[in-house]
Amino acid sequence: MLLFVVSFIAGVLTVLAPCVLPLLPVILAGSVSETVNKRRPIIIISSLAISVFIFTLILKGSTALINVGPSVLSFISAAILAAFGLTLIFPETWAKLVLKIPGHNRPDRWITKGYGGRSSFWTDVIVGAALGPVFTTCSPTFFVILATVLPASFAMGAADLLAYIIGLALILLLVAFIGQRIIDRLGWATDPNGWFRKALGVLFIILAVAIVGGYDKQLESSILNSGFFDVTNVEQSIHQALEGSRGNVPSAPTSAPAGAGSAAPSPTLSPQAAGGTSPLLPPEQNEGQFTEIAQPAGFINSQPFKLADFVGKKVILVDFIDYTCINCQRTFPYLESWWNKYKDQGLEVVAIHTPEFSFEHDIANVEMGAKEFGLTFPIVLDNSYATWNAYKNEYWPHKYLIDIHGDVVYDHIGEGGYDETEAEIVKLLNERKQALGESGTVVMGTSTVPDVQVLTESPETYFGSARNEYFGNGEPGVSGEQTYAIPNGSLTPNAFYLGGDWKIASEYAETAGPTASNSGAIDSWQLSYTFAATKMYMIALTADGKPATATVLIDGKPIPPQWAGKDVDSNGVLHIQEQRLYDLYVNQSLGRHRIDIIFDRPGVRVYTFTFG
């Protein structure tokens, strides 16, 4: 409910952001072109809101139209706006064309009213809807809804998205009605053949040209980069204020960092992000009964079970994981070690695999990951996020300890704290022995898992449109197929750049083949990034399941063998096929370097860079 309210506020605030610039000419011009018709703003803005809602779900919330390039939708929207701009500039010509339509035999009405005629209901609908396919926003709340809520719950995500759009629509209605009141007092503005109407028509055409050429996005980016007035800062302040008062503002699910130095992809970080034990669970649940597994989609290393099957018999360690999450991968050896040491003394380890990306819903991929890391404890697939939501969880990894009585008595977010967690396990196992009347004592064993030092100054970086906030070639949220170019000279640190033909979907960026609209497209694909970390990883796969290769360069030269990750061969070539996390780079020292990855064919999907 809190995000629903925040979404509404974010929609209202959007009117102050440069992202709303393409909407204002349509709202103002459409609303004041006929001040007698007071319903016109409602019709235009309602159709615009419905269009934005529908196309946001289609274009950003799914991949249903991913094969339809953004230029196609831009041309359609621009053509509609340009056509109606011409009707304002040349009302008599428009009237003559309309006379040829069966049923329209009253030229006086069309000549005097032009575009502003009272019978233009469908005209208003079309004009309002024209911007739906090309609408973008810089609202952090909007991206939280797309990246987090929609994948977890379509109904909740659609409701929050609707709240955002209602807030935007209401403030646009206010702007439109204020415009009408002003025009009511200006007699010269009501002349259908006057200069004011023609100026509005020119404004429509300028907007159409801007959409086709992408100039509207460039203007928005320039305004944001200038820092003149960035309403996103205001919105984030609201998030942080509400989070401070309540402590549970929904944020994008994220890999919990090993230390406070790592950043997360969500717009705001709660205090628990630094790792360690936390009061994330409500007090009544933190000292109360466990929460049962909800809607499991499959089981690995075991037959189906419930946590209730172990209550009264065992101590249960529940850990939320994702097999491509580097933070989770570094905890796997500890989980396996605890399982092997204590499973015969009453410990049950249960990993809840909650996927971050769609390919991780496939049980075969999770089984592959479990085999790769040698995991033998039970793994439960939480494809619907039902268990994740039941625990009110926000991070991978996140451990919960449940004692023999079924009470959640301890939890830990992220990496680290292994000795503390193991000591708690041993304590609960001894309590179990006492409760069951068993003899003997469980003793904490010596850990043989090597310590991992994590050094990074670069944040986890996503390539899909839902969360590509560090996109160097353009604005965040862009999707569809386009040809990109790597800029000359140095790159902005921690921003990724694409070269060649790429298709950007909600979750990933994919190397794409030449298209008809890009007859001069090059047949190589490059991903470039300037980072500072001792280790670097990339989640990738091939769309057709066939092998692909990529040449890895560091600072413009083939990656030295001593810096090559385990998935890069001695020739500096990365081999991609499985759907997993690939190890690219390792170094003893923390330093800033540029990596260039040059792919050999289309169909390679890259999801994210992670560091450690």
C-alpha positions in Angstrom: 0.0 0.0 0.0 2.9 2.3 0.8 4.4 2.0 -2.7 0.9 2.6 -4.1 0.8 6.0 -2.4 4.4 6.8 -3.3 3.6 5.9 -6.9 0.7 8.3 -7.0 2.9 11.1 -5.6 5.7 10.2 -8.1 3.1 10.6 -11.0 2.2 14.0 -9.8 5.8 15.1 -9.4 6.6 13.9 -13.0 5.0 17.1 -14.4 8.0 19.0 -12.9 10.5 16.7 -14.6 11.9 17.1 -18.1 10.6 13.7 -19.0 7.1 15.1 -19.4 8.1 17.6 -22.0 6.8 15.6 -25.0 3.4 15.4 -23.3 2.9 19.1 -22.6 2.5 20.3 -26.2 -0.2 17.7 -26.8 -2.0 18.5 -23.6 -1.9 22.3 -24.0 -2.5 22.4 -27.7 -5.3 19.8 -27.7 -7.0 21.3 -24.7 -7.0 25.0 -25.7 -7.7 24.5 -29.4 -11.5 24.5 -28.5 -12.2 26.1 -25.2 -16.0 25.6 -25.6 -15.6 21.9 -25.4 -14.7 21.4 -21.7 -14.6 17.7 -22.0 -11.7 17.8 -24.5 -8.9 17.7 -21.9 -10.5 14.8 -20.1 -10.8 12.8 -23.4 -7.2 13.6 -24.5 -5.6 12.9 -21.1 -7.7 9.8 -20.4 -6.7 8.2 -23.7 -3.1 9.3 -23.1 -3.1 7.6 -19.7 -4.6 4.4 -21.0 -2.1 4.3 -23.8 0.8 4.9 -21.5 -0.5 2.1 -19.1 -0.9 -0.4 -22.0 2.3 0.3 -23.8 4.3 0.4 -20.6 3.2 -3.1 -19.8 3.8 -4.3 -23.3 7.1 -2.6 -24.0 8.7 -2.5 -20.6 6.9 -5.1 -18.6 7.3 -7.8 -21.3 9.1 -8.7 -24.4 5.9 -9.0 -26.5 6.9 -6.4 -29.0 10.7 -6.6 -28.7 11.0 -7.4 -32.4 9.3 -4.1 -33.2 12.0 -1.5 -33.3 11.5 1.7 -31.4 11.8 3.7 -34.7 8.6 2.1 -36.0 6.6 3.2 -33.0 8.2 6.6 -33.0 7.3 7.1 -36.7 3.7 6.1 -36.1 3.3 8.4 -33.1 5.1 11.2 -35.0 2.9 10.8 -38.1 -0.2 11.1 -36.0 0.9 14.2 -34.2 2.2 15.8 -37.5 -1.1 15.0 -39.2 -3.1 16.8 -36.5 -0.7 19.7 -36.5 -1.4 20.2 -40.2 -5.2 20.3 -39.5 -4.6 23.2 -37.1 -2.4 25.0 -39.7 -4.7 24.4 -42.7 -8.2 24.0 -41.4 -9.9 24.7 -44.8 -7.8 22.0 -46.5 -8.7 19.7 -43.7 -12.4 20.5 -44.1 -12.3 19.8 -47.8 -10.7 16.4 -47.2 -13.3 15.6 -44.5 -16.2 16.5 -47.0 -15.1 13.5 -49.1 -15.8 11.2 -46.1 -19.4 9.8 -46.4 -21.8 11.4 -43.9 -19.9 14.7 -43.6 -21.9 17.2 -45.7 -21.8 20.3 -43.6 -18.7 22.3 -44.7 -19.5 25.3 -42.5 -19.1 23.3 -39.3 -15.7 21.9 -40.4 -14.4 25.2 -41.7 -15.4 27.1 -38.6 -14.2 24.5 -36.1 -11.4 22.8 -37.9 -9.6 20.4 -35.6 -11.5 21.9 -32.7 -14.8 20.5 -33.9 -17.3 19.2 -31.3 -17.5 15.9 -33.2 -13.8 15.1 -32.8 -14.1 12.6 -30.0 -12.0 9.9 -31.9 -9.6 12.6 -33.0 -9.0 13.5 -29.4 -8.6 9.8 -28.5 -6.0 9.3 -31.2 -4.0 12.4 -30.4 -3.9 11.5 -26.7 -2.9 7.9 -27.4 -0.2 8.8 -29.9 2.4 9.3 -27.2 1.8 6.1 -25.3 4.3 4.0 -27.3 7.1 6.5 -26.9 6.5 7.7 -23.4 9.5 7.5 -21.0 10.0 8.7 -17.5 12.9 9.4 -15.2 10.9 8.5 -12.0 12.9 6.1 -9.8 9.5 4.8 -8.4 8.5 3.9 -12.0 11.6 1.8 -12.4 11.1 0.1 -9.0 7.6 -1.0 -10.2 8.9 -2.4 -13.5 12.0 -4.0 -12.1 10.7 -5.4 -8.8 6.9 -5.4 -8.3 5.8 -6.5 -11.8 8.0 -9.6 -11.9 6.9 -10.6 -8.5 3.2 -9.8 -8.8 1.5 -8.7 -12.0 -1.6 -7.5 -10.2 0.3 -5.5 -7.6 2.7 -4.1 -10.2 -0.2 -3.1 -12.5 -2.0 -1.4 -9.5 1.2 0.6 -8.6 1.7 1.5 -12.2 -1.9 2.7 -12.4 -1.5 4.8 -9.3 1.5 6.5 -11.0 -0.4 7.2 -14.2 -3.4 8.5 -12.3 -1.2 10.9 -10.5 0.3 12.0 -13.8 -3.1 12.3 -15.5 -4.6 14.4 -12.7 -1.8 16.9 -12.7 -1.9 17.1 -16.5 -5.7 17.8 -16.2 -5.0 20.6 -13.9 -2.5 22.1 -16.4 -5.0 21.7 -19.2 -7.8 23.4 -17.3 -5.6 26.3 -16.3 -4.7 26.7 -19.9 -8.3 26.7 -20.9 -9.2 29.4 -18.3 -6.4 31.6 -19.7 -7.4 31.1 -23.3 -11.0 32.0 -22.4 -9.9 35.5 -21.6 -8.0 35.9 -24.9 -10.5 36.4 -27.7 -7.8 36.3 -30.4 -6.9 32.8 -29.5 -10.3 31.4 -30.4 -10.1 32.2 -34.1 -9.8 28.9 -36.0 -7.8 30.7 -38.7 -5.8 32.8 -36.4 -2.1 32.7 -35.8 -2.5 31.1 -32.4 -4.0 28.0 -33.7 -1.4 27.8 -36.5 1.3 28.2 -33.9 -0.1 25.2 -32.0 -0.1 23.2 -35.2 3.6 24.1 -35.8 4.2 23.0 -32.2 2.7 19.6 -33.0 4.9 19.2 -36.1 8.1 20.2 -34.2 7.2 17.6 -31.5 6.8 15.0 -34.3 10.2 15.8 -35.8 11.7 15.7 -32.3 10.3 12.3 -31.6 11.6 10.8 -34.9 15.0 12.3 -34.4 15.3 11.5 -30.7 15.8 15.2 -30.0 13.2 15.1 -27.2 15.3 12.6 -25.3 18.5 14.6 -25.9 16.8 17.7 -24.5 15.5 15.7 -21.5 19.0 14.3 -20.8 20.6 17.7 -21.1 18.3 19.2 -18.6 18.8 16.4 -16.1 22.6 16.5 -16.6 22.6 20.3 -16.0 21.2 19.7 -12.6 18.9 22.8 -13.0 16.0 21.0 -11.4 16.1 17.2 -11.0 12.8 16.2 -9.6 14.1 12.7 -9.1 16.1 14.0 -6.1 12.8 15.2 -4.6 11.2 11.8 -5.2 14.1 9.9 -3.7 13.9 12.2 -0.6 10.3 11.1 -0.2 11.4 7.5 -0.5 14.0 7.9 2.1 11.8 9.9 4.5 9.1 7.2 4.3 11.7 4.5 4.7 13.1 6.2 7.7 9.6 6.4 9.3 8.5 2.9 8.5 11.6 1.0 7.4 10.0 -1.1 4.7 9.7 0.8 1.5 9.7 -1.8 -1.3 12.9 -1.7 -3.4 14.3 -3.6 -6.3 15.4 -7.1 -5.2 19.1 -7.0 -5.0 22.2 -9.0 -4.1 23.0 -8.0 -0.6 26.6 -6.6 -0.7 29.4 -8.1 1.3 30.2 -4.7 2.8 28.9 -1.2 3.0 31.0 -0.1 0.1 28.9 -1.9 -2.6 26.0 -0.2 -4.3 22.6 -1.8 -5.1 20.5 -1.2 -8.3 17.5 0.0 -6.4 16.8 3.7 -6.2 17.2 3.7 -2.4 19.1 1.5 0.0 17.7 0.6 3.4 20.1 0.5 6.4 20.2 -3.2 6.3 22.1 -3.2 3.0 25.4 -3.2 4.8 25.1 -6.8 5.8 24.8 -8.4 9.2 22.0 -9.3 11.5 19.0 -7.1 11.0 15.5 -6.2 12.3 14.1 -6.8 8.9 11.4 -9.1 10.2 8.6 -7.5 12.2 9.1 -8.1 16.0 6.1 -10.3 16.2 7.5 -12.6 13.4 11.2 -12.3 14.5 10.4 -14.1 17.8 7.4 -16.1 16.4 6.6 -19.0 14.2 8.3 -19.7 10.9 6.8 -18.9 7.6 6.0 -21.9 5.4 7.3 -22.4 1.8 4.7 -21.0 -0.6 3.8 -22.3 -4.1 7.1 -24.2 -4.8 7.8 -24.7 -8.5 10.2 -27.6 -8.0 12.7 -29.3 -5.7 16.3 -30.1 -6.3 18.3 -32.7 -4.3 15.1 -33.8 -2.5 11.6 -34.9 -2.8 8.8 -32.3 -2.1 8.6 -31.3 1.5 7.3 -28.6 3.9 9.2 -26.8 6.6 6.6 -28.1 9.0 7.9 -31.6 8.3 11.1 -30.7 10.2 9.7 -28.6 13.0 10.0 -30.4 16.3 12.8 -32.6 14.8 15.5 -30.4 13.3 17.0 -26.9 13.3 16.3 -25.3 9.9 18.5 -22.9 8.0 16.6 -21.1 5.3 18.6 -19.1 2.8 17.3 -17.1 -0.2 19.7 -17.6 -3.1 20.0 -17.1 -6.9 22.6 -19.3 -8.7 23.9 -16.4 -10.8 24.3 -14.0 -7.9 28.0 -13.6 -7.1 27.2 -12.7 -3.5 25.3 -16.0 -3.2 28.0 -17.9 -4.9 30.6 -16.8 -2.3 28.3 -18.2 0.5 27.7 -21.6 -1.2 30.9 -23.2 0.2 29.8 -22.2 3.7 26.2 -23.6 3.2 27.6 -26.9 1.9 30.2 -27.1 4.7 27.5 -26.6 7.4 25.2 -29.1 5.7 28.0 -31.8 5.6 29.1 -31.1 9.2 25.8 -30.9 10.9 23.1 -32.6 8.9 23.6 -35.8 10.9 23.3 -33.8 14.1 19.9 -32.3 13.3 20.5 -29.4 10.8 18.4 -29.0 7.7 19.6 -26.5 5.1 16.9 -25.3 2.8 17.8 -22.9 -0.1 15.0 -20.9 -1.6 16.0 -20.2 -5.2 14.2 -17.0 -6.1 15.1 -16.0 -9.7 16.3 -12.6 -10.7 16.0 -13.2 -14.5 13.5 -15.2 -16.5 16.0 -17.9 -17.6 16.5 -18.8 -14.0 12.9 -20.1 -13.8 14.1 -23.2 -15.7 14.8 -26.0 -13.2 17.4 -27.4 -15.6 19.5 -24.2 -15.3 19.2 -24.3 -11.5 20.3 -27.9 -11.5 23.2 -27.0 -13.7 24.2 -24.3 -11.2 23.8 -26.6 -8.2 26.0 -29.2 -9.9 28.7 -26.6 -10.9 29.0 -25.5 -7.2 28.7 -28.9 -5.8 25.5 -28.2 -3.8 23.9 -31.2 -2.2 21.4 -29.7 0.2 17.7 -29.2 -0.8 16.9 -26.3 -3.1 13.3 -25.1 -3.6 12.3 -23.2 -6.7 10.4 -20.0 -5.8 9.5 -18.9 -9.3 6.4 -17.0 -8.3 8.2 -15.0 -5.5 5.6 -16.4 -3.2 8.0 -17.5 -0.5 10.2 -14.4 -1.0 7.1 -12.2 -0.4 5.9 -14.3 2.5 9.2 -13.6 4.3 9.1 -9.9 3.2 12.6 -10.5 1.9 14.5 -8.0 -0.1 18.0 -9.4 -0.7 20.1 -12.3 -2.0 21.5 -14.0 0.1 19.5 -13.8 3.3 19.6 -16.5 5.9 17.0 -17.3 8.5 17.5 -19.7 11.4 14.5 -21.6 12.8 14.9 -23.5 16.0 13.3 -26.8 16.9 10.2 -25.1 18.1 9.6 -23.5 14.8 10.6 -20.0 15.9 12.7 -17.6 13.7 15.4 -16.6 16.1 18.1 -15.2 13.9 18.6 -13.8 10.4 21.6 -12.4 8.4 21.7 -10.4 5.2 24.5 -10.8 2.7 27.9 -12.2 2.9 30.1 -12.4 6.0 29.3 -13.2 9.6 30.0 -16.9 9.0 31.5 -17.6 12.4 28.6 -15.9 14.1 26.1 -17.8 12.0 27.7 -21.1 12.6 27.9 -20.4 16.3 24.2 -19.8 16.3 23.6 -23.0 14.4 25.6 -25.0 17.0 23.8 -23.3 19.9 20.4 -24.2 18.4 21.6 -27.8 17.7 22.5 -28.2 21.4 19.2 -26.8 22.4 17.6 -29.3 20.1 19.5 -32.2 21.8 18.3 -31.0 25.2 14.7 -30.7 24.0 14.7 -34.2 22.5 16.6 -35.7 25.4 19.6 -36.7 23.3 23.0 -37.2 24.8 26.2 -35.5 23.7 27.2 -32.0 22.6 27.5 -30.5 19.2 30.9 -28.8 18.8 31.7 -26.1 16.3 34.1 -27.4 13.8 37.0 -25.6 12.2 36.1 -23.9 8.9 38.1 -25.0 5.8 36.5 -22.4 3.6 39.0 -19.8 2.5 38.2 -16.1 3.2 37.3 -14.0 0.2 38.3 -10.3 0.2 35.9 -8.1 -1.8 37.2 -4.9 -3.2 35.1 -2.9 -5.6 34.2 0.7 -6.4 31.9 -0.2 -9.2 28.2 -1.0 -8.7 26.3 -3.9 -10.1 25.3 -2.8 -13.6 22.3 -4.0 -15.5 21.9 -3.9 -19.3 18.2 -4.5 -19.7 15.8 -1.5 -20.1 14.1 -2.1 -16.7 17.3 -1.2 -14.8 20.0 0.1 -17.1 20.5 3.3 -15.2 24.2 3.3 -16.1 23.7 3.4 -19.9 26.4 5.5 -21.5 24.9 5.6 -25.0 21.5 7.0 -24.1 18.9 7.5 -21.4 17.8 4.7 -19.0 14.8 2.6 -20.0 15.5 2.6 -23.8 14.4 -0.6 -25.5 14.2 -2.1 -28.9 16.8 -2.5 -31.7 19.3 0.2 -32.6 22.8 0.7 -33.9 25.2 2.2 -31.3 28.7 3.5 -31.5 31.4 3.5 -28.8 32.6 7.1 -28.3 36.2 8.1 -28.9 38.4 8.9 -25.9 37.8 8.0 -22.3 34.5 6.6 -21.0 32.5 7.7 -18.1 33.4 5.3 -15.2 30.7 2.8 -14.2 28.7 3.4 -17.4 28.4 0.7 -20.1 28.6 1.5 -23.8 27.4 -0.5 -26.7 28.9 -0.7 -30.3 27.1 -2.2 -33.3 23.6 -3.5 -33.6 21.9 -4.3 -30.3 18.4 -5.2 -29.2 17.6 -4.1 -25.7 14.9 -6.0 -23.9 13.6 -5.6 -20.3 16.2 -7.9 -18.8 19.1 -8.0 -21.2 20.9 -6.5 -24.2 21.3 -8.8 -27.2 23.7 -8.7 -30.1 21.5 -8.3 -33.1 21.9 -8.9 -36.9 21.8 -6.1 -39.5 18.4 -4.7 -40.1 16.8 -3.2 -43.2 16.7 0.2 -41.5 20.4 -0.1 -40.8 21.8 -1.2 -44.2 25.3 -0.1 -43.2 25.2 -2.0 -39.9 28.5 -3.5 -38.8 28.9 -7.2 -38.1 30.7 -6.9 -34.8 29.3 -6.1 -31.4 31.2 -4.4 -28.6 30.5 -3.9 -24.9 32.8 -1.4 -23.1 33.0 -0.4 -19.5 35.5 1.4 -17.2 35.5 -0.2 -13.7 37.4 -0.4 -10.5 37.4 -3.8 -8.8 39.6 -6.8 -8.1 37.1 -9.2 -9.8 34.5 -8.8 -12.6 31.7 -11.1 -13.7 29.1 -11.1 -16.4 25.8 -12.9 -16.6 25.3 -14.1 -20.2 23.8 -16.8 -22.5 23.2 -17.5 -26.1 19.6 -17.3 -27.3 19.9 -20.4 -29.5 21.9 -22.4 -27.0 24.8 -22.7 -29.4 28.4 -21.6 -28.5 29.6 -18.1 -29.0 32.9 -16.4 -28.3 34.0 -12.9 -27.3 37.4 -11.3 -27.3 38.3 -9.6 -24.0 40.5 -6.5 -24.0 41.8 -4.7 -20.9 42.9 -1.1 -21.5 42.9 -1.7 -25.3 45.1 -4.8 -25.2 44.3 -8.6 -25.0 43.7 -9.4 -21.3 46.9 -10.7 -19.7 46.7 -14.4 -18.7 47.3 -13.5 -15.0 44.2 -11.2 -15.1 41.9 -13.5 -17.0 39.0 -15.0 -15.1 38.5 -18.7 -15.1 36.1 -18.5 -18.1 38.6 -16.6 -20.3 41.2 -18.8 -22.0 44.9 -18.0 -22.4 44.2 -16.3 -25.7 41.8 -13.8 -24.1 38.7 -15.4 -25.5 35.5 -15.9 -23.5 33.4 -18.9 -24.5 29.6 -18.4 -23.9 26.9 -21.0 -24.1 25.4 -21.9 -20.7 23.0 -19.6 -19.0 25.1 -18.5 -16.0 27.6 -16.1 -14.5 30.9 -15.8 -16.3 34.2 -15.0 -14.6 36.0 -12.3 -16.7 38.7 -10.6 -14.6 40.7 -11.1 -11.5 43.5 -9.0 -10.0 45.2 -8.8 -6.6 45.2 -5.0 -6.7 42.2 -2.6 -6.9 42.7 -0.3 -9.9 40.7 1.4 -12.6 40.7 -0.3 -16.0 38.7 -0.3 -19.2 37.3 -3.6 -20.5 36.1 -4.1 -24.1 34.2 -7.3 -24.9 33.9 -7.9 -28.7 31.3 -10.6 -29.5 31.6 -12.8 -32.6 27.9 -13.2 -33.6 24.3 -12.1 -33.0 22.1 -13.8 -30.4 24.3 -13.3 -27.3 22.4 -11.9 -24.4 24.2 -10.1 -21.6 22.4 -9.2 -18.4 24.6 -7.6 -15.9 28.2 -6.9 -14.7 28.9 -7.7 -11.0 32.1 -7.0 -9.1 34.0 -8.3 -6.1 
